[in-house]
Amino acid sequence: MKKIIFTGGSGKFGRIFKKFYSNKTNIYYPSSHTFDVTNPKKMEKFIKKIKPKFIIHAAAISRPMILHEKDIQRSVSTNIIGTSNIVNLCHKYRIKLVYFSTNYVYPSKKGNYKEHHPILPFNNYAWSKLGGECAAQMLKDSLILRICMTEKPFLYQYAYTNLKTNFMFHEDLAKVFFKLINKKGIINIGGPVQSVYNFARKNKKNVKKKVMKIGKNSLPVNSTMNVKKFFDFC
């Protein structure tokens, strides 16, 4: 069984992933102290000990997204430089990298974005994830997952009717993850295109409708991706 290092094991997706694969002894979930992405020497020490064939890099600073506007240095140090540090070590030790990115790297205007379409992040969080992608792209066999997923059950009392998305639950990706791990390149990851409200009400019948006000700081109205490649694989 090939050994795997999974970063971000204490995160929202990481906790779900652990539950699905609690019986697998070849997956290691180091803490951010043991595997500090801003400290290459610490990471290298752990890599030498484990000798992994894969690193699944799901750790990142994400929400609140305003943090990436207010604390640019932290965002850059963790999401961009931290990922670059991992890429350097993957190259040095010939480790396959699976990098978790976001659907927000696309322009988020027309929707139905395919993996080869032009990208234009709409906020600093998305730019920080794209920065990580740039490093990961330099590894010929890396896998970049542009993901649109959320927690189950749906967290909020209201859901937008005018915001289109590819939301899927963390569980939906976790259960098919190992069908993807040997792929390479870029794969859009998400569910069928629908409004956030239609997605939410399938899991939370009492969720209320809400119309999102369109403005400078609003979420993208249509950040939907074409996920045919994902569906074909899974």
N, C-alpha and C positions, 0 to 999 in steps of 0.2 A: 504494500500500500504506500503510495507516494505521500510524503509528508507535506503538510500545508500550514503556512502561517496565515492567520486571519487577523487583520488589524481592524479595530473598532468592534471588538466582541462585546463590549458593554453598551454599545449604541442600540438604537431601536431595531434596526434590521439584524444586528449581530445577536441580540438576545433571541430573536425568532429562529435564526439560523442554528444557534446552539441547540435549541429544543428539537429541531428536525434531525440533527445529526449528533445527538448526545452519545450515541453508541460508537461513533467513529473515534478511535484513539490516535489517528494520524493527523488530526487537526489541532493546532495549537493557537490559543487565544492570549497572547501576551498583553499585559497591562500597558498603558501609555507610558508608564515609568520604565518598564523593562524594554519596551520597543518604542523609544521616543523618536518620532520621525524627524525631529530637529537635531538629533544627536546620532550621526552616522556610526560612531564608534560603538555606542550601545547596541544599535541594531546589528552591526556586523558581529559582535560578540554572540548575540542570540542566534544569528544565522549559522555561525560556525558550529554552535552547539546542536542545533536541530537538523541542519543540512536539508532544508526543504526543496521540493521541486516546484512548488507554487507559492506565490504570495498573493492573497486576495486582499486588496487594499480598499477597505470600506471606511476606514477612519478619516474623518474630516471635520472641520468646523462648518456647520451649516446654519441652523437657526439659533437665535433670531437673525434674519438676513440683514437687519440694520447694523449688526456688529461689523459686517464687512465694509460698511461705509464709515463707521466710526473708528475702527481699529484695523486699518489697512495693514499695518506691520504684522499683526498676529495672523491675519488672513493669508498674507503672502508667505510668511514663515512656515505655516502649517500646511496649507493646501497646495501651494506651488513649490516652494523649496523643499518641504517635507516629502512630497511625491517625487521630486527630482532626486532626493537622497536615496529613496527606495529604488528608483530606476537605475542609478549607478551601481547599487549593490546587486540588483537582479542581473545586470550586465556582467559584473565581475564574477558572480558565482553561477551564471547560467540558469537563472530561475525564471520560470514563466510568471508574468505579472498579469493579474486581472484587476483592472482599475474601475472603480465606481465613479461615474460622472453623472451628469444631469441633462434632462431635456431642455433646460433653460439656456443651453449654449446656442440654440437655434434662435432666429430673429423673433419668433413668437408673434407673427402677424397673420400669415395665411394658413399655417398649419399643414399637416400631412408631410412633414419633413422627412426625407429619406437620408440615410447615413452619408451619402455623398453630397448632399445639398450644402450651400454656403452657410456659415455659422456667424452669429452676431449676438453675443450674450447681452441680456437686458439689464443686468445689475452686477455689482462687484462679486457677489457670491458665484454667479455663473462664470465670470472672468477668472476667478480663482480656480474653479474646476477645469476650465479650458486650459489654464496654465499647466495643470497637472497632466492633462491630455497631451499637450505638446511634448512633454518629456516622455510619456509612455509610448507615443507614436514612434520614438526613435528605436525602440526595441522591436525587431521584425516580427516576433511571435506574440507580442502583447495582445491582450483583449481589453477593449474599452467598452463599457456598458453605459449607455446614456439612458438613465432610468427615471421613470415617473411612478412613484409608489408612495403609499401612506399607511398609517396605522389602522388596525382593525380592533374594535369597532370604530367607525367614523367618529372623530373626536368632538365635532362641533354640533350645536343645536340648529344652526342654519347652514345652507349650502347654496352656492350661486347657480342661478339658472342660465346666466349668459356667459359663463366661463367654460370653454371646452377643454377637455383634458384626456389623457390616456391612463388615468389612475388605475393602479392595481394594488392589492394589499401585499404587505411584506411576505406573508405566507405563500402567495402565488409565485413569487420569484424563488423563495427558498426551496420549495418542493421540486422545482425543475432545474435548479442551479447546475447540477453536475452533468446535465445534457449540454451545457454551454462551455464548461471549463477548458476544454481542449480546442475551442474555436479561437480564431485570431481576427484582428481588425476591429471594426466598430459594429456594435449591434444596438439598435433602439429597443428598449425594454419597457413594456407597458401593456395596458389592456385596450379594449375597443374604444374608439372615440365616442365620447358622450359628454353631456354637461356634468359638472360636479354634483348637481342636485340629483340627476338620474342615477349616477354612480352611488351616491350616499344612501338613497332611499331603498336600495336593494338590500342593504345591511341594517339600516336604521329607519324603520317605517315612519317614525314620528318626526323626522327631520323637517325643518321648515324651509320654505323657499325664500331666497333673497336675491336681489339684483345688485351686482357689483357696480359701484360708481366708477366710471372710467376717468382716470386722472394721471398725473405725473408719477405718483407712487403706487398705482394699482398694479395688480398682477397682470401678466399678459393674458389677453382675451382668448387667444388661440395658439397654444404652444404644442399642439398635437403633432405626433410623429407617425410615420408609416412604420408599423411594427410587423410587417409581413415576414421579414427574415427571422424574427424571434418566434413567431407562430410556426414557421416552417421547421425550425429546429426542435421546437417543444410540443 
